[in-house]
């Protein structure tokens, strides 16, 4: 049932992608060399009202984080509210102690490094590299799919694929590399859209001037 639902979720994802592409075509010239950042005029009443609204939102978010920190220091919720560090003695709950915690740190670090490289290169190819429109469209569709596929289905798909008998890639089963690959794929869409938006802010005139001066794309200006 999870696989069936995930397939049905692909349809609205494709529709959203088509709408996004149509909107992007109209906003192609949103940023240029003559673009000026919008500076709203000061309005005391309006500014104070929105300051209060934003402050309430910030307080709500901070209260959730503070409650989580407080709960981690409680001895036995909700009967014994005495503060202690007993919950941080992982060896009392797991034979591996702090190993899972450091594995999580390693997973986050490796995912950040690999994900940044892969996502930026993909976004750069889509936005700046000249290629067939059909290839760009296919890449964009593939980058939008992870946000529509439930994480459970994505994880099960990786398990079934890499644990398949006779699969030469089965050597990665049960390794940190597989977890990094799965995590990068799961959160690929958000990072890709962020990188794509950042690249769109670069005026096209910069590349035109660089091309006229015969400056290669891989040129890096020395720091002054």
Backbone as CSV, one residue per row, in Angstrom:
resi,resn,N_x,N_y,N_z,CA_x,CA_y,CA_z,C_x,C_y,C_z
1,UNK,0.825,-1.208,0.000,0.000,0.000,0.000,0.858,1.257,0.000
2,UNK,1.971,1.203,0.768,2.872,2.359,0.768,3.456,2.634,-0.602
3,UNK,3.802,1.564,-1.336,4.344,1.739,-2.685,3.287,2.308,-3.627
4,UNK,2.034,1.835,-3.485,0.946,2.334,-4.343,0.707,3.817,-4.087
5,UNK,0.672,4.204,-2.801,0.453,5.607,-2.464,1.593,6.478,-2.984
6,UNK,2.814,5.972,-2.884,3.957,6.752,-3.365,3.880,6.975,-4.866
7,UNK,3.401,5.969,-5.596,3.255,6.131,-7.046,2.192,7.182,-7.355
8,UNK,1.083,7.159,-6.590,0.025,8.150,-6.803,0.510,9.558,-6.466
9,UNK,1.444,9.661,-5.507,1.978,10.968,-5.137,2.893,11.546,-6.207
10,UNK,3.341,10.719,-7.128,4.205,11.215,-8.198,3.439,12.129,-9.145
11,UNK,2.156,11.892,-9.306,1.362,12.691,-10.244,1.292,14.157,-9.828
12,UNK,0.885,14.481,-8.584,0.902,15.903,-8.209,2.299,16.506,-8.221
13,UNK,3.326,15.683,-7.987,4.695,16.206,-8.043,5.058,16.645,-9.461
14,UNK,4.653,15.842,-10.437,4.918,16.205,-11.836,4.128,17.447,-12.227
15,UNK,2.861,17.534,-11.771,2.044,18.714,-12.067,2.680,19.963,-11.458
16,UNK,3.129,19.840,-10.197,3.789,20.974,-9.543,5.054,21.373,-10.283
17,UNK,5.786,20.386,-10.796,7.006,20.679,-11.555,6.683,21.454,-12.832
18,UNK,5.630,21.036,-13.544,5.248,21.727,-14.776,4.822,23.163,-14.494
19,UNK,4.072,23.364,-13.411,3.663,24.723,-13.041,4.887,25.560,-12.686
20,UNK,5.826,24.958,-11.957,7.042,25.673,-11.566,7.857,26.083,-12.789
21,UNK,7.959,25.190,-13.747,8.713,25.516,-14.964,8.048,26.661,-15.731
22,UNK,6.743,26.682,-15.754,6.025,27.749,-16.461,6.235,29.097,-15.766
23,UNK,6.218,29.073,-14.442,6.439,30.306,-13.692,7.875,30.783,-13.853
24,UNK,8.838,29.855,-13.868,10.241,30.233,-14.003,10.515,30.909,-15.343
25,UNK,9.813,30.491,-16.387,10.013,31.123,-17.692,9.616,32.593,-17.653
26,UNK,8.584,32.906,-16.884,8.149,34.297,-16.787,9.072,35.111,-15.896
27,UNK,9.784,34.460,-14.987,10.674,35.157,-14.067,12.136,35.050,-14.490
28,UNK,12.379,34.742,-15.736,13.752,34.544,-16.195,14.569,35.810,-16.076
29,UNK,13.932,36.953,-16.299,14.649,38.223,-16.236,14.372,38.944,-14.927
30,UNK,14.096,38.202,-13.874,13.805,38.816,-12.586,15.031,39.511,-12.019
31,UNK,16.221,38.925,-12.231,17.460,39.504,-11.729,18.344,39.882,-12.910
32,UNK,18.903,41.062,-12.847,19.782,41.521,-13.900,20.807,42.488,-13.338
33,UNK,21.653,43.006,-14.219,22.694,43.924,-13.754,22.108,45.231,-13.243
34,UNK,20.893,45.575,-13.678,20.261,46.814,-13.231,19.263,46.583,-12.107
35,UNK,19.215,45.390,-11.575,18.284,45.104,-10.484,18.747,45.807,-9.210
36,UNK,17.784,46.349,-8.497,18.057,47.063,-7.251,17.215,46.424,-6.151
37,UNK,17.839,46.173,-5.023,17.115,45.571,-3.906,16.005,46.498,-3.431
38,UNK,14.840,45.922,-3.203,13.691,46.714,-2.785,13.830,47.115,-1.322
39,UNK,13.657,48.396,-1.043,13.733,48.925,0.307,12.392,49.575,0.638
40,UNK,11.553,48.923,1.441,10.248,49.506,1.764,10.385,50.750,2.624
41,UNK,9.469,51.674,2.448,9.469,52.885,3.256,9.065,52.554,4.692
42,UNK,9.667,53.214,5.666,9.306,52.930,7.074,7.871,53.335,7.381
43,UNK,7.212,52.482,8.142,5.836,52.736,8.565,5.731,52.289,10.021
44,UNK,5.777,53.205,10.976,5.884,52.836,12.398,4.818,51.845,12.863
45,UNK,3.556,52.095,12.540,2.485,51.229,13.025,2.602,49.836,12.415
46,UNK,2.758,49.780,11.106,2.878,48.491,10.427,4.109,47.729,10.904
47,UNK,5.229,48.413,11.024,6.470,47.750,11.428,6.353,47.181,12.838
48,UNK,5.715,47.903,13.741,5.574,47.405,15.116,4.631,46.204,15.174
49,UNK,3.569,46.255,14.381,2.622,45.140,14.368,3.301,43.863,13.897
50,UNK,4.036,43.966,12.813,4.711,42.777,12.290,5.884,42.360,13.166
51,UNK,6.485,43.309,13.883,7.530,42.947,14.837,6.951,42.085,15.953
52,UNK,5.763,42.453,16.424,5.105,41.662,17.466,4.751,40.277,16.940
53,UNK,4.221,40.204,15.720,3.847,38.914,15.135,5.075,38.015,14.984
54,UNK,6.155,38.564,14.435,7.379,37.771,14.245,7.972,37.360,15.590
55,UNK,7.892,38.244,16.583,8.423,37.910,17.903,7.645,36.760,18.524
56,UNK,6.322,36.753,18.365,5.508,35.660,18.889,5.854,34.341,18.203
57,UNK,6.085,34.388,16.898,6.467,33.175,16.174,7.817,32.662,16.655
58,UNK,8.765,33.576,16.869,10.084,33.173,17.353,9.983,32.573,18.748
59,UNK,9.160,33.189,19.609,8.996,32.672,20.964,8.366,31.286,20.950
60,UNK,7.430,31.055,20.023,6.788,29.738,19.929,7.809,28.672,19.531
61,UNK,8.670,29.002,18.559,9.691,28.045,18.116,10.700,27.781,19.226
62,UNK,11.146,28.863,19.894,12.118,28.697,20.971,11.530,27.928,22.153
63,UNK,10.235,28.096,22.400,9.614,27.364,23.504,9.603,25.861,23.239
64,UNK,9.408,25.475,21.973,9.446,24.048,21.633,10.848,23.479,21.869
65,UNK,11.872,24.224,21.424,13.246,23.769,21.622,13.594,23.723,23.108
66,UNK,13.175,24.764,23.853,13.470,24.811,25.280,12.771,23.666,26.012
67,UNK,11.554,23.326,25.596,10.835,22.227,26.241,11.537,20.903,25.981
68,UNK,12.088,20.733,24.781,12.826,19.508,24.475,14.086,19.405,25.334
69,UNK,14.782,20.528,25.517,15.979,20.528,26.359,15.604,20.228,27.812
70,UNK,14.516,20.848,28.267,14.068,20.606,29.638,13.671,19.145,29.829
71,UNK,12.963,18.573,28.861,12.554,17.179,28.969,13.731,16.220,29.016
72,UNK,14.817,16.582,28.346,15.987,15.705,28.370,16.691,15.716,29.721
73,UNK,16.438,16.755,30.518,17.082,16.861,31.823,16.210,16.341,32.958
74,UNK,14.941,16.033,32.651,14.033,15.511,33.676,14.383,14.052,33.960
75,UNK,14.355,13.679,35.229,14.736,12.319,35.621,13.770,11.287,35.079
76,UNK,12.464,11.481,35.293,11.477,10.500,34.819,10.163,11.228,34.560
77,UNK,9.950,11.568,33.338,8.771,12.364,32.947,7.516,11.502,32.989
78,UNK,6.376,12.011,33.534,6.184,13.302,34.209,6.124,13.162,35.722
79,UNK,6.549,12.013,36.271,6.381,11.765,37.703,7.530,12.348,38.540
80,UNK,8.732,12.252,38.025,9.875,12.784,38.762,10.513,13.887,37.922
81,UNK,10.208,15.148,38.256,10.662,16.288,37.456,11.997,16.844,37.944
82,UNK,12.678,16.107,38.783,13.987,16.552,39.254,14.988,16.527,38.098
83,UNK,15.785,17.590,37.998,16.738,17.711,36.898,17.990,16.890,37.190
84,UNK,18.440,16.179,36.147,19.660,15.379,36.267,20.180,15.087,34.865
85,UNK,21.358,14.477,34.824,21.974,14.100,33.544,21.893,12.598,33.307
86,UNK,20.970,11.925,33.986,20.851,10.477,33.836,20.501,10.067,32.413
87,UNK,19.689,10.891,31.738,19.263,10.540,30.382,20.403,10.612,29.376
88,UNK,21.487,11.297,29.744,22.627,11.423,28.845,23.664,10.306,29.053
89,UNK,23.373,9.411,29.957,24.261,8.258,30.148,23.769,7.150,29.229
90,UNK,24.197,7.217,27.981,23.694,6.310,26.951,24.021,4.846,27.235
91,UNK,25.051,4.614,28.008,25.414,3.229,28.290,24.342,2.520,29.116
92,UNK,23.442,3.286,29.746,22.354,2.679,30.510,21.218,2.202,29.617
93,UNK,21.185,2.682,28.371,20.088,2.358,27.465,20.538,1.514,26.275
94,UNK,21.819,1.510,25.999,22.318,0.765,24.843,23.696,0.203,25.166
95,UNK,23.931,-1.011,24.701,25.238,-1.629,24.937,26.344,-0.918,24.164
96,UNK,25.975,-0.197,23.117,26.968,0.508,22.309,27.281,1.901,22.837
97,UNK,26.578,2.355,23.853,26.881,3.636,24.459,26.709,4.805,23.509
98,UNK,27.779,5.589,23.351,27.744,6.795,22.526,28.021,6.524,21.056
99,UNK,28.228,5.280,20.679,28.546,4.967,19.281,27.454,5.433,18.324
100,UNK,26.161,5.161,18.599,25.123,5.655,17.673,25.130,7.170,17.515
101,UNK,25.436,7.891,18.603,25.473,9.355,18.522,26.571,9.816,17.563
102,UNK,27.761,9.263,17.720,28.862,9.672,16.839,28.642,9.182,15.407
103,UNK,27.942,8.070,15.245,27.574,7.637,13.896,26.652,8.658,13.239
104,UNK,25.742,9.234,14.023,24.851,10.263,13.487,25.631,11.503,13.074
105,UNK,26.625,11.880,13.877,27.461,13.033,13.527,28.237,12.762,12.243
106,UNK,28.776,11.560,12.128,29.530,11.194,10.918,28.617,11.174,9.695
107,UNK,27.390,10.649,9.872,26.435,10.628,8.766,26.093,12.042,8.322
108,UNK,25.864,12.936,9.282,25.528,14.317,8.944,26.682,15.012,8.229
109,UNK,27.901,14.777,8.695,29.069,15.415,8.080,29.292,14.922,6.653
110,UNK,29.265,13.604,6.468,29.466,13.045,5.125,28.348,13.463,4.178
111,UNK,27.119,13.501,4.690,25.996,13.915,3.845,26.138,15.368,3.426
112,UNK,26.596,16.225,4.349,26.778,17.639,4.020,27.833,17.826,2.935
113,UNK,28.939,17.090,3.035,30.021,17.237,2.052,29.604,16.694,0.693
114,UNK,29.123,15.462,0.679,28.734,14.838,-0.594,27.528,15.550,-1.190
115,UNK,26.537,15.856,-0.354,25.330,16.508,-0.852,25.604,17.873,-1.442
116,UNK,26.482,18.653,-0.801,26.799,19.986,-1.325,27.427,19.898,-2.706
117,UNK,28.374,18.982,-2.867,29.040,18.840,-4.169,28.059,18.386,-5.248
118,UNK,27.304,17.348,-4.955,26.392,16.793,-5.962,25.286,17.784,-6.305
119,UNK,24.702,18.411,-5.295,23.582,19.324,-5.530,24.038,20.559,-6.290
120,UNK,25.184,21.132,-5.912,25.640,22.337,-6.610,26.008,22.029,-8.055
121,UNK,26.689,20.915,-8.287,27.060,20.562,-9.664,25.807,20.338,-10.510
122,UNK,24.811,19.656,-9.940,23.564,19.419,-10.680,22.853,20.727,-10.995
123,UNK,22.741,21.605,-10.000,22.074,22.887,-10.217,22.838,23.737,-11.233
124,UNK,24.168,23.703,-11.193,24.970,24.473,-12.145,24.771,23.955,-13.566
125,UNK,24.707,22.634,-13.717,24.488,22.064,-15.044,23.125,22.455,-15.590
126,UNK,22.111,22.465,-14.730,20.761,22.801,-15.177,20.654,24.273,-15.550
127,UNK,21.284,25.139,-14.770,21.088,26.571,-14.942,22.101,27.219,-15.883
128,UNK,23.360,26.745,-15.898,24.404,27.457,-16.620,24.978,26.704,-17.817
129,UNK,24.894,25.388,-17.814,25.491,24.604,-18.894,24.495,24.452,-20.033
130,UNK,24.981,24.634,-21.251,24.124,24.493,-22.421,23.966,23.008,-22.755
131,UNK,22.727,22.547,-22.721,22.412,21.167,-23.077,21.007,21.108,-23.640
132,UNK,20.654,19.976,-24.169,19.336,19.820,-24.768,18.243,20.083,-23.735
133,UNK,17.162,20.729,-24.190,16.070,21.061,-23.275,15.441,19.805,-22.685
134,UNK,15.390,18.730,-23.466,14.792,17.488,-22.971,15.615,16.899,-21.832
135,UNK,16.956,17.018,-21.910,17.818,16.499,-20.848,17.642,17.321,-19.582
136,UNK,17.573,18.650,-19.741,17.353,19.500,-18.584,16.014,19.191,-17.925
137,UNK,15.006,18.984,-18.749,13.672,18.668,-18.216,13.699,17.358,-17.439
138,UNK,14.418,16.369,-17.966,14.509,15.079,-17.285,15.237,15.219,-15.948
139,UNK,16.316,16.010,-15.937,17.061,16.219,-14.686,16.180,16.914,-13.660
140,UNK,15.426,17.911,-14.106,14.555,18.632,-13.187,13.479,17.721,-12.604
141,UNK,12.923,16.850,-13.435,11.907,15.915,-12.947,12.503,14.990,-11.901
142,UNK,13.703,14.475,-12.159,14.343,13.565,-11.218,14.676,14.259,-9.899
143,UNK,15.007,15.547,-9.956,15.330,16.267,-8.726,14.082,16.602,-7.916
144,UNK,12.909,16.608,-8.552,11.670,16.910,-7.845,11.014,15.669,-7.247
145,UNK,11.363,14.506,-7.735,10.710,13.282,-7.276,10.957,12.965,-5.798
146,UNK,12.180,13.140,-5.263,12.396,12.760,-3.858,11.472,13.444,-2.871
147,UNK,11.025,14.675,-3.173,10.165,15.379,-2.231,8.768,14.779,-2.205
148,UNK,8.399,14.015,-3.239,7.064,13.424,-3.308,7.041,11.983,-2.816
149,UNK,8.188,11.327,-2.840,8.241,9.919,-2.423,8.382,9.841,-0.903
150,UNK,7.494,9.129,-0.208,7.633,8.995,1.253,8.977,8.396,1.622
151,UNK,9.549,8.858,2.734,10.856,8.384,3.159,10.881,6.891,3.431
152,UNK,9.778,6.344,3.962,9.734,4.914,4.240,9.842,4.096,2.958
153,UNK,9.151,4.557,1.925,9.198,3.838,0.650,10.588,3.941,0.034
154,UNK,11.203,5.120,0.152,12.550,5.295,-0.382,13.530,4.381,0.340
155,UNK,13.408,4.304,1.677,14.294,3.436,2.437,14.094,1.963,2.105
156,UNK,12.830,1.547,1.990,12.564,0.147,1.636,13.093,-0.178,0.242
157,UNK,12.962,0.778,-0.673,13.478,0.549,-2.025,14.980,0.327,-2.020
158,UNK,15.714,1.114,-1.217,17.161,0.940,-1.122,17.499,-0.414,-0.510
159,UNK,16.755,-0.804,0.532,17.027,-2.086,1.178,16.799,-3.240,0.203
160,UNK,15.670,-3.224,-0.503,15.350,-4.308,-1.424,16.359,-4.371,-2.572
161,UNK,16.811,-3.204,-3.035,17.726,-3.185,-4.179,19.117,-3.661,-3.777
162,UNK,19.666,-3.076,-2.716,21.043,-3.402,-2.341,21.149,-4.748,-1.633
163,UNK,20.046,-5.280,-1.131,20.076,-6.571,-0.457,19.667,-7.709,-1.388
164,UNK,19.490,-7.380,-2.675,19.100,-8.391,-3.655,20.265,-9.362,-3.896
165,UNK,20.033,-10.657,-3.766,21.119,-11.622,-4.018,21.663,-11.498,-5.444
166,UNK,22.966,-11.528,-5.558,23.606,-11.423,-6.866,23.851,-9.998,-7.323
167,UNK,23.384,-9.004,-6.587,23.607,-7.613,-6.966,25.039,-7.229,-6.606
168,UNK,25.861,-6.829,-7.587,27.256,-6.473,-7.267,27.369,-5.273,-6.338
169,UNK,26.307,-4.440,-6.277,26.326,-3.294,-5.381,25.916,-3.664,-3.970
170,UNK,25.664,-4.946,-3.738,25.288,-5.389,-2.404,26.384,-5.195,-1.378
171,UNK,27.599,-4.942,-1.845,28.707,-4.714,-0.922,28.486,-3.459,-0.071
172,UNK,27.612,-2.555,-0.538,27.345,-1.329,0.211,26.260,-1.517,1.264
173,UNK,25.605,-2.678,1.262,24.529,-2.909,2.219,25.074,-2.944,3.642
174,UNK,24.438,-2.166,4.534,24.877,-2.107,5.921,26.053,-1.189,6.164
175,UNK,26.385,-0.337,5.187,27.527,0.569,5.330,27.052,2.011,5.468
176,UNK,27.963,2.867,5.926,27.658,4.288,6.047,27.448,4.929,4.683
177,UNK,28.128,4.413,3.663,27.980,4.974,2.314,26.539,4.878,1.822
178,UNK,25.874,3.782,2.134,24.487,3.610,1.715,23.577,4.593,2.450
179,UNK,23.847,4.825,3.732,23.055,5.789,4.489,23.245,7.205,3.942
180,UNK,24.479,7.541,3.572,24.748,8.864,2.996,24.025,9.019,1.663
181,UNK,24.086,7.991,0.819,23.425,8.043,-0.482,21.917,8.202,-0.311
182,UNK,21.348,7.459,0.624,19.915,7.523,0.859,19.507,8.899,1.383
183,UNK,20.285,9.449,2.297,19.949,10.746,2.883,20.065,11.862,1.857
184,UNK,21.116,11.832,1.039,21.272,12.846,-0.004,20.098,12.789,-0.976
185,UNK,19.712,11.586,-1.381,18.592,11.448,-2.312,17.285,11.904,-1.680
186,UNK,17.105,11.617,-0.391,15.849,11.962,0.280,15.641,13.471,0.355
187,UNK,16.706,14.219,0.651,16.587,15.669,0.810,17.155,16.438,-0.384
188,UNK,17.271,15.785,-1.512,17.915,16.400,-2.673,17.124,17.597,-3.194
189,UNK,15.790,17.502,-3.192,14.965,18.521,-3.827,15.147,19.889,-3.191
190,UNK,15.112,19.956,-1.866,15.219,21.245,-1.172,16.563,21.904,-1.457
191,UNK,17.643,21.132,-1.360,18.961,21.687,-1.640,19.106,22.120,-3.087
192,UNK,18.540,21.332,-4.001,18.631,21.673,-5.424,17.904,22.980,-5.715
193,UNK,16.712,23.157,-5.182,15.959,24.389,-5.416,16.661,25.589,-4.797
194,UNK,17.295,25.394,-3.641,18.038,26.489,-3.008,19.230,26.907,-3.857
195,UNK,19.995,25.927,-4.337,21.149,26.240,-5.182,20.707,26.863,-6.498
196,UNK,19.602,26.367,-7.044,19.092,26.901,-8.297,18.673,28.359,-8.142
197,UNK,18.027,28.686,-7.026,17.610,30.065,-6.782,18.821,30.982,-6.625
198,UNK,19.869,30.480,-5.976,21.080,31.288,-5.811,21.750,31.557,-7.157
199,UNK,21.791,30.557,-8.028,22.414,30.743,-9.345,21.597,31.673,-10.226
200,UNK,20.287,31.694,-10.039,19.438,32.569,-10.847,19.663,34.036,-10.505
201,UNK,20.191,34.305,-9.313,20.435,35.691,-8.926,21.662,36.273,-9.607
202,UNK,22.475,35.424,-10.238,23.651,35.926,-10.957,23.213,36.485,-12.297
203,UNK,23.443,37.746,-12.563,23.019,38.337,-13.839,23.680,37.640,-15.026
204,UNK,22.914,37.461,-16.087,23.455,36.834,-17.293,24.531,37.692,-17.957
205,UNK,24.496,39.004,-17.668,25.490,39.888,-18.282,26.904,39.549,-17.836
206,UNK,27.034,38.977,-16.623,28.368,38.633,-16.125,29.008,37.583,-17.020
207,UNK,28.251,36.570,-17.390,28.799,35.530,-18.265,29.056,36.064,-19.664
208,UNK,28.199,36.989,-20.112,28.418,37.573,-21.439,29.711,38.377,-21.474
209,UNK,29.961,39.147,-20.443,31.206,39.928,-20.378,32.406,38.994,-20.262
210,UNK,32.286,37.936,-19.435,33.387,36.987,-19.290,33.696,36.297,-20.614
211,UNK,32.636,35.953,-21.365,32.856,35.313,-22.660,33.528,36.267,-23.650
212,UNK,33.158,37.543,-23.601,33.780,38.512,-24.508,35.244,38.742,-24.173
213,UNK,35.598,38.566,-22.899,36.996,38.713,-22.483,37.757,37.400,-22.560
214,UNK,37.105,36.351,-23.057,37.701,35.027,-23.219,38.201,34.462,-21.886
215,UNK,37.393,34.678,-20.835,37.709,34.121,-19.524,37.039,32.760,-19.411
216,UNK,37.791,31.706,-19.157,37.180,30.370,-19.068,36.267,30.260,-17.858
217,UNK,35.343,29.291,-17.920,34.394,29.097,-16.833,35.074,28.640,-15.554
218,UNK,36.177,27.905,-15.681,36.853,27.384,-14.484,37.875,28.360,-13.940
219,UNK,37.844,29.650,-14.404,38.809,30.637,-13.927,38.450,31.084,-12.523
220,UNK,39.426,31.187,-11.649,39.203,31.648,-10.293,40.082,32.854,-10.058
221,UNK,39.441,34.002,-9.771,40.199,35.238,-9.560,40.980,35.155,-8.269
222,UNK,42.215,35.654,-8.254,43.026,35.617,-7.023,42.434,36.542,-5.964
223,UNK,42.600,36.166,-4.699,42.109,36.994,-3.612,43.021,38.222,-3.477
224,UNK,42.385,39.349,-3.218,43.134,40.610,-3.071,43.192,40.958,-1.590
